[in-house]
Amino acid sequence: MRIASEGRKGIGILALLAMASWFVSLPICVAIAVFALLVAWFYRDPDRNPPSDPALWVSPADGKVVEVEREFCQGLGEATKVGIFMSIFDVHVNRAPFSGRVISTRYVPGKKWFAFAPKVSEENERLYLLIDTPSGVAQLVQIAGILARRIACRVKEGDRLERGEPFGMIKLGSKVDVYLPEGVRPLVGVGAKVMAGETPIGVMDNEQKAQETTQVHNF
């Protein structure tokens, strides 16, 4: 089982503690080992295979769709927002919904309300990620929930992301919003279960743009 990079250090420390406690107390050793396995399960990073159709946008997170609505997005204008709630049982690695180049990242401190509470997208701790894609600029928002302790983003301005590629994670229950560019039609509704990097959440309406995704772009 592949482990997300954010969890490797902590799991390694727990493994060393378990080995050291073997010489002190077997019950303590077992308890630490079991905890290490639970932490490893939380940081699991399974392989994901994006759909073959290059016109499809994929989910950036595992979980349940809780919002699909038109909304004004600062810097983008009117856009279709798809909000995905991640429970503590979901894989918490976040993936790029489409190929493109990172324009910017911006961290905003805030509250830690439940990730499904009203106004959580505007009030909770969050990180904004703008990606320039062949369809236009898309915005991803990683939002911390009441249990979340850290938002991790692995990319920086100028980095290239491929569709389905991991770009970070949010520790424990949380939410990810994706603002689809104009010309990308949503394919999911509220209540749908989605998997990061695999489940289609949108499709490019313009066939010419869909063909362009098979070529190399300079953003």
N, C-alpha and C positions, 0 to 999 in steps of 0.2 A: 504494500500500500504506500503510495507516494504521500509525503507529508509537505504541507505548505511551508515555505521558507520562514514565515513568521513564527512558527511553532517549534522549529528544530532545536534551538538553543534551550528552551525550557524543558523539552522532552529529554534532551541529553543530560541536563542537570538531574532530573528525576531518576533517570536510569542509573546515574552514578550514585545517587543517594540510596537507591534500592540495593545496589551491589554492596555498598559500604555497610548498610544496616543488616546485611546477611550475617555478619559476624557479631552483631549485637542482639538482635531479636528477630526470629523468623516471622511472627505476626506483623511486626512493623515493616519488614521487608516486603511481605505480601501486600500489605495495605498500600505502600508507596508504588509497588509495581502495578497494582490494579488502577491506581490514580493516573499513573503514567500512560497506561493503555487508554483510559478515558480521554485524556488530553490529546493523545495521538489520534483517536477517533474524531475528536472535534476538529483537528487540523488536517483532516484527510483532504486530499486533492486528486480526485479520480480523473481519469482520462475522459474527455468529452469530444464528440465528433460533430462539428457543424453540418447542417444539411448541404447536399450537393448543389442545390439551386443558389446561384450567386446573388439573386435578387432578395433573398430572405435575410432579415435582421433577427438575431437570436437574443434570448433572454440574458441579461447581465448577472442574474442571480437565481439561485434555487429558491423556491417558496411558492407563495400564493399571490395572485394578482388582486390587489385591493383597490386600485384606481385605474380607470382609463377615461381620460377627459381632455378636452381642449383647455389650454391654460396659457396665460401670458408668461413668457420666460424672459427675464432680463437679458438682453444681449442677443436673443434669438427672435423675439416677437411671439406671435401665436404659434403654438406647437402642441402636438399630442403627447400628453404625459401618461406613462405607464408606470404605476407604482407597485412594487413587489415586496411583500412582507416575508422576512426570513425568520423562522422559529429557531430555537436552540438545537433542534434536531436536523436542520438542513445543513448541507455543505455551505460553508461561509466564504469560499473563494469566489471573487467576482471576476467576470470575464467581459471582454469587449463585445458589444452587440454587432459591430461591423468594423471592417478594416479602415484604418485612417491614421492620421498623425495627430499627436497630442498638441493642442494649442496652448493650454494652460491648466494648472491645478490651483485650487484656492481652498484653504482650510478655514472654517468658521466655527469658533467655540459656541456652545449653547447649552440648552437644557438636556435632560435625559428622560423625557416622557416616554410612555409606551410607544413603540414604533408604529402602531396602528391608530394612535390618537389623532384628533383633528389638529391641523396646523403644524404637525410634527416636521413637515418638510421645510417650514420657515423658522422654527424655534429651536429644534434640537441641534446638538453638535453635528457637523456635517462637513463633507469635502466635495467640492465641485470639480468636475473634470470635463473639459471641452475637447471634442475630437472632430477634426476636419475629415469628412468622408466624401466619396463621390456624389452622395445625395445632398450634401450640405453639412452644416455644423450640427452635431448632436451634443447634448449635455447629459452627463451622468452625475447623480448625486448620491454619495454614500452617507447614510444617516444612522447615527448611533441611537440605540434604544435604551430602555431602562437598565438592562443588564450589560450592555456593551461597555467595554473598557478602553478600546482603542480602535481607531480607524486606520488601516494601513493601505497606503497607495504606493505601488512599486515604480510608477512611471513619472517622468518629468517632461517639461516642455520640449518638443522636438522629437520625442520618441515615436517610433512606428509601432502600431498595434495591428495584429491580424484578427479577423473575426474569430471569436471563441478563445482568444489568448487571455490568460489570467493577468489582471492588472492590480490586484490587491484583495483585501478582505476586511470584514468587520467582525470583531470578536463578540460572540454571543448574539442574542436576539436583536434584529436590526431591520433596516429597510433600504432599498435601492430604487431611486426614480430614474427613468430614462426619458428624455424629451426627444421625440422623433422629429427629424427635419420634414419640411413640406415635401410632398411627393412620396412619403413613406406611409402606407396605409396600415393601421393596426390590425392584427389578426387574432388577438386574444380579448377576452372579456373578464369582468370582475368574477372572481371565484376560480379562475383557471389555475391549475398547478403547472409550474414551469421548472425547467432545469437549465442552469447556466450553460451557455455555449452550445445548446442543442435545440431547445424549443423555439420555433419561429414565433416572434411577437409582432413582426411587421414585414411588409413587402414593398419593394420599389415599384411604383405604378408605371414608370417610364421604362420601356423595354431597352431603349438605347443606354440608359444608365445601368441597367442590369448587365448589359454586355460589357460595359466599361470596367466592371468590377473584376473581370478576368485579366485585365491588363495592368501594367505597372503604372502607378500614378506618382506624380511629384506634387506634394502639397506644400 
